[in-house]
Amino acid sequence: MILDIRTLYVVTAITCLVLGALQLVAYCTQRFERWPAWWGLSNVLLGLGTLGVALRGLAPDFVTVQLANVVTMAAFLLLLVSVRAFALRPPLPWWVVTSVVVSQVLLVALWSTPADFRVRIAFESMVAALIDSAIVVEGVRLARRHRLTSAWLLAGCFGATALLFALRTVMTLRGAIGGTTLFSSPTATYQWMAATGEVFITLRGFTLLLMAAERSHQLLFDHAQRDPLTGALNRSGLHLSYGRLAAARRAARQDDDAILSVVSLVVIDLDHFKAVNDTHGHAMGDDVLRLFAATASGDLRTGDTLARYGGDEFVMLLPRTGGSEAFAIAERIRVAFANATGSLGALAIQPTLSIGIAAGSLTDDTLDTILQRADEALYRSKREGRNRVRVAAFEYHSQ
């Protein structure tokens, strides 16, 4: 015998218990939501269930068969609950929980004797494979929607265990797990499968903590790039966004397509903002800023960026957008804001928008050079009476 299956089960049980304890301690620090509690509890239950299985033949069958299997399936279900809680998803549908509960009732009622161990193992392995597959789906969704690289590791680890459980189901039904009990005469293939499963169960115990660290880093970075009052990017965030667009354009190497390099900057100044502050108070001024940010964000397209560049000055970054198209967008926002200010109540001084637009090239211009031209257009808008949109001249020369 190359590997002792009972020993592997004991090692897996101890590993799960230690990981569960660490995750419950992490939850007790009150730095996280509820998901570490579900994750830690699932690992504790998985450790207890696996330890119960390891005691097969050394403890009563009720402990090592019925109780151990029910506790193990509860652990697998809590893993899915914890991942969905981390992803801020709704609780599990009632039919999922009901299906698992019914499966355990059937297991205890129909296959509770030692002679039924192959059918019981196949059934439990199939249920575990389905739950792990559902976690893979949640991991892929986290990776794509929340842009968490570590979520791919979660999906990979649970994908591996789902495959192992599926193979275990097939091997059991085909009699590859030999002998009259789980630990008698195991094949070399099953021994290595058990060892591999122990490794992946250990690895996946760390994946959610890695995702939590990555998400915390993302949130801190995002907060550092945003204006807390309006939720728009701040000046640093605008420069970073422009730099990313320019870097992506350079990496594309499609010099023959000029439109990919065109970008427009829309500089917006709130007319009479100081007078609104002086007349109605700073709280009303804050409401005006928030109202404008909400109105502008509702009219922007996917890929467009809104930033608060100064006290009452905002900048919109519009990639692949020429001056005429940027004018249409800015004009819609100017009119929408004028209509939305009625929600603020009767104001002695009505805030409006003066807007300047400049188009430029991601490959030839810096953010500051385009901003300078947009500022000149903005000053022209103010000189001509405010509450209007003006566009600076721009001609793209391909090279």
C-alpha positions as CSV (number, residue, x, y, z in Angstrom):
1,M,0.0,0.0,0.0
2,I,1.6,3.3,-1.1
3,L,-0.7,5.6,0.9
4,D,-2.9,4.9,3.8
5,I,-6.4,6.3,3.2
6,R,-7.3,6.5,6.8
7,T,-4.2,8.6,7.5
8,L,-5.1,10.9,4.6
9,Y,-8.6,11.4,6.0
10,V,-7.2,12.2,9.4
11,V,-4.7,14.7,7.9
12,T,-7.5,16.3,5.9
13,A,-9.7,16.6,9.0
14,I,-7.0,18.3,11.0
15,T,-6.2,20.7,8.2
16,C,-9.9,21.7,7.8
17,L,-10.3,22.1,11.6
18,V,-7.3,24.4,11.8
19,L,-8.4,26.4,8.7
20,G,-11.9,26.7,10.1
21,A,-10.6,28.0,13.4
22,L,-8.4,30.6,11.7
23,Q,-11.3,31.8,9.6
24,L,-13.6,32.1,12.6
25,V,-10.9,34.1,14.4
26,A,-10.8,36.4,11.3
27,Y,-14.5,36.9,11.5
28,C,-14.3,37.7,15.2
29,T,-11.9,40.6,14.4
30,Q,-15.0,42.4,13.0
31,R,-13.1,43.5,9.9
32,F,-15.3,41.4,7.6
33,E,-18.9,40.7,6.8
34,R,-20.5,37.3,7.7
35,W,-18.9,35.3,5.0
36,P,-15.8,34.3,7.1
37,A,-18.2,32.9,9.7
38,W,-19.9,30.6,7.1
39,W,-16.6,29.7,5.6
40,G,-15.0,28.9,8.9
41,L,-18.0,26.9,10.1
42,S,-18.0,24.9,6.9
43,N,-14.4,24.0,7.3
44,V,-15.0,23.0,11.0
45,L,-17.9,20.8,9.9
46,L,-15.9,19.4,7.1
47,G,-13.1,18.5,9.5
48,L,-15.5,16.9,11.9
49,G,-17.3,14.9,9.2
50,T,-14.0,13.7,7.7
51,L,-12.7,12.8,11.1
52,G,-15.9,10.8,11.7
53,V,-15.3,8.9,8.4
54,A,-11.7,8.2,9.4
55,L,-13.0,6.5,12.6
56,R,-15.0,4.0,10.5
57,G,-14.7,0.6,12.3
58,L,-13.4,2.3,15.5
59,A,-16.6,4.1,16.5
60,P,-20.3,3.4,16.2
61,D,-21.8,3.3,12.7
62,F,-24.2,6.1,13.6
63,V,-21.2,8.4,14.2
64,T,-19.1,7.3,11.3
65,V,-21.8,6.8,8.7
66,Q,-25.0,8.8,9.2
67,L,-23.7,11.6,11.3
68,A,-20.4,12.0,9.5
69,N,-22.1,12.1,6.1
70,V,-24.8,14.6,7.1
71,V,-22.2,16.9,8.7
72,T,-20.0,16.7,5.6
73,M,-22.8,17.7,3.3
74,A,-23.8,20.6,5.6
75,A,-20.2,21.7,5.3
76,F,-20.3,21.6,1.5
77,L,-23.5,23.6,1.4
78,L,-22.1,26.3,3.8
79,L,-19.1,26.7,1.4
80,L,-21.6,27.7,-1.3
81,V,-23.4,30.0,1.1
82,S,-20.1,31.7,2.1
83,V,-19.0,32.3,-1.4
84,R,-22.4,33.8,-2.4
85,A,-22.3,36.0,0.7
86,F,-18.8,37.2,-0.2
87,A,-20.1,38.1,-3.7
88,L,-23.0,40.0,-2.1
89,R,-25.4,37.6,-3.8
90,P,-28.9,36.7,-2.4
91,P,-29.2,33.7,-0.1
92,L,-29.4,30.2,-1.7
93,P,-32.8,29.5,-3.3
94,W,-35.1,27.4,-1.2
95,W,-35.1,24.6,-3.6
96,V,-31.3,24.1,-3.4
97,V,-31.4,23.8,0.4
98,T,-34.5,21.6,0.2
99,S,-32.8,19.3,-2.4
100,V,-29.7,18.8,-0.2
101,V,-31.8,18.2,2.9
102,V,-34.0,15.6,1.0
103,S,-30.9,13.9,-0.3
104,Q,-29.5,13.5,3.2
105,V,-32.9,12.1,4.5
106,L,-32.8,9.6,1.6
107,L,-29.2,8.7,2.4
108,V,-29.9,7.9,6.0
109,A,-33.2,6.1,5.2
110,L,-32.0,4.0,2.3
111,W,-28.3,3.5,2.6
112,S,-27.3,3.4,6.2
113,T,-25.7,0.0,6.6
114,P,-22.0,-0.9,6.1
115,A,-23.0,-3.1,3.2
116,D,-24.3,-0.1,1.3
117,F,-21.1,1.8,1.5
118,R,-20.4,1.9,-2.3
119,V,-23.9,3.3,-3.2
120,R,-23.6,5.8,-0.3
121,I,-20.1,7.0,-1.4
122,A,-21.3,7.4,-5.0
123,F,-24.4,9.3,-4.0
124,E,-22.5,11.6,-1.6
125,S,-19.7,12.2,-4.2
126,M,-22.2,13.2,-6.8
127,V,-23.9,15.7,-4.5
128,A,-20.5,17.1,-3.5
129,A,-19.5,17.4,-7.2
130,L,-22.6,19.4,-7.9
131,I,-22.1,21.8,-5.0
132,D,-18.4,22.3,-6.0
133,S,-19.5,23.0,-9.6
134,A,-21.9,25.6,-8.4
135,I,-19.0,27.3,-6.5
136,V,-17.0,27.2,-9.7
137,V,-19.8,29.2,-11.4
138,E,-19.8,31.7,-8.5
139,G,-16.0,32.0,-8.8
140,V,-16.1,32.7,-12.5
141,R,-18.8,35.3,-11.9
142,L,-16.7,37.0,-9.2
143,A,-13.6,37.0,-11.5
144,R,-15.5,38.7,-14.4
145,R,-17.9,41.0,-12.6
146,H,-15.7,42.0,-9.6
147,R,-12.4,41.8,-11.5
148,L,-10.8,39.6,-8.9
149,T,-7.9,37.7,-10.2
150,S,-7.8,35.4,-7.2
151,A,-11.4,34.3,-8.0
152,W,-9.9,32.3,-10.9
153,L,-7.9,30.4,-8.2
154,L,-11.1,29.7,-6.3
155,A,-12.8,28.4,-9.5
156,G,-9.7,26.3,-10.3
157,C,-9.5,24.7,-6.9
158,F,-13.2,23.9,-6.7
159,G,-13.2,22.8,-10.3
160,A,-10.4,20.3,-9.4
161,T,-12.3,18.9,-6.4
162,A,-15.6,18.7,-8.4
163,L,-13.7,16.6,-11.0
164,L,-12.3,14.4,-8.3
165,F,-15.7,13.8,-6.7
166,A,-17.2,13.1,-10.2
167,L,-14.4,10.5,-10.8
168,R,-14.9,9.1,-7.4
169,T,-18.6,8.6,-8.2
170,V,-17.7,6.7,-11.4
171,M,-15.0,4.6,-9.8
172,T,-17.2,3.6,-6.9
173,L,-20.1,2.5,-9.2
174,R,-17.6,0.5,-11.3
175,G,-16.2,-1.2,-8.2
176,A,-12.7,0.4,-8.4
177,I,-12.9,1.1,-4.7
178,G,-12.5,-2.4,-3.6
179,G,-13.0,-4.4,-0.5
180,T,-15.9,-4.6,1.9
181,T,-15.3,-1.2,3.5
182,L,-13.9,2.1,2.5
183,F,-10.4,1.5,3.8
184,S,-9.9,-2.1,2.7
185,S,-7.7,-2.8,-0.4
186,P,-7.9,0.6,-2.0
187,T,-6.4,0.9,-5.5
188,A,-3.3,3.0,-6.1
189,T,-5.4,5.3,-8.3
190,Y,-7.8,6.0,-5.4
191,Q,-5.0,6.5,-3.0
192,W,-3.5,9.2,-5.2
193,M,-6.9,10.7,-5.8
194,A,-7.4,11.0,-2.0
195,A,-4.0,12.6,-1.6
196,T,-4.7,15.1,-4.4
197,G,-8.1,15.9,-2.9
198,E,-6.4,16.7,0.4
199,V,-4.1,19.1,-1.3
200,F,-6.8,21.0,-3.1
201,I,-9.1,21.1,0.0
202,T,-6.2,22.8,1.8
203,L,-5.5,25.2,-1.1
204,R,-9.2,26.2,-1.5
205,G,-9.3,27.0,2.2
206,F,-7.1,30.1,1.6
207,T,-8.7,31.3,-1.7
208,L,-11.6,33.3,-0.1
209,L,-9.1,35.1,2.2
210,L,-7.0,35.9,-0.9
211,M,-10.1,37.3,-2.6
212,A,-10.9,39.4,0.5
213,A,-7.4,40.9,0.6
214,E,-7.6,41.7,-3.2
215,R,-11.0,43.2,-2.9
216,S,-9.9,45.3,0.1
217,H,-7.0,46.6,-1.9
218,Q,-9.3,47.4,-4.8
219,L,-11.7,49.3,-2.5
220,L,-8.8,51.3,-0.9
221,F,-7.4,52.1,-4.3
222,D,-10.8,53.1,-5.7
223,H,-11.5,55.3,-2.7
224,A,-8.2,57.1,-3.1
225,Q,-9.1,57.9,-6.7
226,R,-12.6,59.2,-6.0
227,D,-14.3,62.3,-4.7
228,P,-16.2,61.4,-1.5
229,L,-19.0,63.9,-2.0
230,T,-20.0,63.1,-5.6
231,G,-18.6,59.7,-6.2
232,A,-16.9,60.9,-9.4
233,L,-13.2,60.4,-9.9
234,N,-10.8,63.0,-8.5
235,R,-8.0,64.7,-10.3
236,S,-5.6,61.8,-9.7
237,G,-8.2,59.3,-10.9
238,L,-8.7,61.3,-14.1
239,H,-5.0,61.3,-14.9
240,L,-4.8,57.6,-14.2
241,S,-7.7,56.9,-16.5
242,Y,-6.2,58.9,-19.3
243,G,-2.9,57.1,-18.8
244,R,-4.6,53.7,-19.1
245,L,-6.4,54.7,-22.3
246,A,-3.2,56.0,-23.8
247,A,-1.2,52.9,-22.8
248,A,-3.9,50.6,-24.2
249,R,-3.9,52.6,-27.5
250,R,-0.1,52.3,-27.8
251,A,-0.3,48.5,-27.1
252,A,-3.0,48.0,-29.8
253,R,-0.6,49.0,-32.6
254,Q,-3.4,49.8,-35.0
255,D,-1.9,53.1,-36.3
256,D,-4.1,53.0,-39.5
257,D,-7.3,53.5,-37.5
258,A,-7.4,57.1,-36.5
259,I,-10.7,57.0,-34.6
260,L,-9.2,54.7,-32.0
261,S,-6.8,57.5,-30.9
262,V,-9.4,60.3,-30.8
263,V,-10.5,61.4,-27.3
264,S,-12.5,64.3,-26.2
265,L,-12.4,66.2,-22.9
266,V,-15.4,68.1,-21.7
267,V,-14.7,70.7,-19.0
268,I,-17.8,71.8,-17.1
269,D,-18.1,74.7,-14.7
270,L,-21.2,75.3,-12.5
271,D,-22.3,78.9,-13.1
272,H,-23.2,81.0,-10.0
273,F,-22.1,78.2,-7.7
274,K,-20.5,80.6,-5.2
275,A,-23.6,82.6,-5.1
276,V,-25.7,79.5,-4.4
277,N,-23.4,78.7,-1.5
278,D,-23.5,82.2,-0.1
279,T,-27.3,82.5,-0.5
280,H,-28.5,79.0,0.4
281,G,-25.6,77.6,2.4
282,H,-23.0,75.0,1.8
283,A,-25.4,72.1,2.3
284,M,-27.4,73.3,-0.7
285,G,-24.1,73.7,-2.6
286,D,-23.3,70.1,-1.9
287,D,-26.7,69.0,-3.1
288,V,-26.1,70.9,-6.4
289,L,-22.8,69.1,-6.9
290,R,-24.3,65.7,-6.2
291,L,-27.2,66.5,-8.5
292,F,-24.9,67.4,-11.3
293,A,-22.8,64.2,-10.8
294,A,-25.9,62.0,-10.8
295,T,-27.3,63.8,-13.9
296,A,-24.1,63.6,-15.9
297,S,-23.4,59.9,-14.9
298,G,-26.8,59.0,-16.1
299,D,-26.1,60.3,-19.6
300,L,-22.6,58.9,-20.0
301,R,-21.8,55.7,-22.0
302,T,-19.9,52.6,-21.0
303,G,-16.2,53.6,-21.0
304,D,-16.8,57.3,-20.4
305,T,-15.4,58.9,-17.3
306,L,-16.6,61.7,-15.0
307,A,-14.2,63.4,-12.6
308,R,-14.4,66.3,-10.2
309,Y,-11.4,68.4,-11.1
310,G,-11.9,71.3,-8.7
311,G,-14.5,72.8,-6.4
312,D,-17.2,73.3,-8.9
313,E,-15.4,72.1,-12.1
314,F,-15.9,68.7,-13.6
315,V,-14.2,66.9,-16.5
316,M,-15.6,64.2,-18.7
317,L,-13.2,61.9,-20.6
318,L,-14.8,60.5,-23.7
319,P,-12.7,57.9,-25.6
320,R,-13.2,57.4,-29.4
321,T,-15.3,60.5,-29.5
322,G,-14.9,63.5,-31.8
323,G,-15.9,67.1,-31.0
324,S,-19.3,67.0,-32.7
325,E,-20.4,63.8,-30.8
326,A,-19.0,65.2,-27.5
327,F,-21.0,68.4,-28.2
328,A,-24.2,66.4,-28.4
329,I,-23.5,64.6,-25.2
330,A,-22.6,67.8,-23.3
331,E,-25.7,69.6,-24.6
332,R,-27.9,66.7,-23.4
333,I,-26.3,67.0,-20.0
334,R,-26.7,70.8,-19.9
335,V,-30.4,70.5,-20.6
336,A,-30.9,67.6,-18.3
337,F,-29.3,69.4,-15.4
338,A,-31.4,72.5,-16.0
339,N,-34.5,70.3,-15.8
340,A,-33.2,68.5,-12.7
341,T,-32.5,71.6,-10.6
342,G,-36.3,71.9,-10.0
343,S,-35.9,69.0,-7.5
344,L,-33.8,71.3,-5.3
345,G,-36.8,73.5,-4.5
346,A,-37.1,77.3,-5.2
347,L,-33.6,78.8,-5.6
348,A,-33.0,82.5,-5.6
349,I,-30.1,81.8,-8.0
350,Q,-30.4,79.1,-10.6
351,P,-27.2,77.1,-11.3
352,T,-26.4,76.4,-14.9
353,L,-23.5,74.9,-16.8
354,S,-20.8,76.4,-18.9
355,I,-19.0,73.8,-21.0
356,G,-15.9,73.7,-23.1
357,I,-14.8,70.8,-25.3
358,A,-11.6,69.8,-26.9
359,A,-10.7,66.7,-28.9
360,G,-7.2,65.3,-29.0
361,S,-5.1,62.2,-29.8
362,L,-4.2,59.6,-27.3
363,T,-0.9,59.0,-29.1
364,D,0.1,62.6,-29.7
365,D,-1.4,64.6,-26.8
366,T,-1.1,64.6,-23.1
367,L,-4.1,65.1,-20.8
368,D,-2.9,68.6,-19.9
369,T,-2.6,69.8,-23.4
370,I,-6.1,68.8,-24.3
371,L,-7.4,70.2,-21.0
372,Q,-5.8,73.5,-21.8
373,R,-7.7,73.7,-25.1
374,A,-10.9,72.6,-23.4
375,D,-10.4,75.4,-20.8
376,E,-10.0,78.0,-23.5
377,A,-13.4,76.8,-25.0
378,L,-14.9,77.0,-21.5
379,Y,-13.7,80.6,-21.0
380,R,-15.3,81.4,-24.4
381,S,-18.6,79.9,-23.2
382,K,-18.5,82.1,-20.1
383,R,-17.6,85.2,-22.0
384,E,-20.5,84.7,-24.4
385,G,-23.0,84.6,-21.5
386,R,-22.7,81.2,-19.7
387,N,-25.1,78.3,-19.9
388,R,-23.8,77.1,-23.3
389,V,-21.4,74.6,-24.9
390,R,-18.4,75.6,-27.0
391,V,-15.9,73.4,-28.9
392,A,-12.2,74.1,-29.5
393,A,-11.0,73.4,-33.1
394,F,-9.2,70.1,-33.6
395,E,-7.8,68.4,-36.6
396,Y,-6.3,64.9,-36.4
397,H,-3.2,64.2,-38.5
398,S,-2.5,60.5,-38.9
399,Q,1.2,59.5,-39.0
